[in-house]
């Protein structure tokens, strides 16, 4: 599923990046994929994906 239609970035692209480097900040991911540079509607989705990723990581380590 695409989260950024303007730059053809999928949810999988973003999640894989967080998995590859969990310490990478949201701003770095936004810049890397150019997400949010045009219409901006996808920025909040990326932020929520990071939050969900962190929550899931905490649950796995518990």
Wavefront OBJ file of the C-alpha trace (Angstrom):
o trace
v 0.000 0.000 0.000
v 1.339 3.424 -0.920
v 1.547 6.003 1.822
v 3.079 8.643 -0.448
v 1.508 8.668 -3.859
v 3.512 11.723 -4.925
v 6.788 9.771 -4.639
v 5.497 6.184 -4.909
v 6.661 5.237 -1.404
v 4.994 2.222 0.139
v 4.356 1.328 3.746
v 6.771 -1.576 3.289
v 9.522 0.834 2.183
v 9.177 2.827 5.382
v 8.833 -0.175 7.701
v 11.891 -1.870 6.153
v 13.900 1.293 6.727
v 12.890 1.390 10.400
v 13.786 -2.301 10.705
v 17.159 -1.740 9.049
v 18.008 1.179 11.354
v 15.645 1.435 14.345
v 17.468 4.502 15.642
v 16.827 6.481 12.453
v 14.602 9.447 13.166
v 11.399 10.315 11.401
v 12.924 13.414 9.785
v 15.735 11.367 8.231
v 13.253 8.898 6.761
v 11.082 11.720 5.433
v 14.141 13.246 3.738
v 15.433 9.940 2.404
v 12.190 9.078 0.648
v 11.160 12.701 -0.025
v 7.939 11.937 1.792
v 5.892 15.001 2.629
v 7.713 17.323 0.244
v 4.759 17.831 -2.073
v 1.243 17.615 -0.672
v 2.399 16.623 2.845
v -0.556 14.394 3.633
v 1.676 11.383 4.274
v 3.875 12.893 7.015
v 1.499 11.901 9.797
v 1.313 8.341 8.448
v 5.105 8.013 8.638
v 5.089 9.385 12.184
v 2.424 6.873 13.178
v 4.385 4.023 11.560
v 7.422 4.963 13.663
v 5.311 5.063 16.832
v 3.793 1.670 15.989
v 7.253 0.274 15.222
v 8.572 1.440 18.600
v 5.566 -0.002 20.440
v 5.973 -3.312 18.646
v 9.707 -3.393 19.429
v 8.980 -2.825 23.117
v 6.432 -5.658 23.139
v 8.893 -8.041 21.483
v 11.593 -7.293 24.054
v 9.283 -7.685 27.061
l 1 2 3 4 5 6 7 8 9 10 11 12 13 14 15 16 17 18 19 20 21 22 23 24 25 26 27 28 29 30 31 32 33 34 35 36 37 38 39 40 41 42 43 44 45 46 47 48 49 50 51 52 53 54 55 56 57 58 59 60 61 62
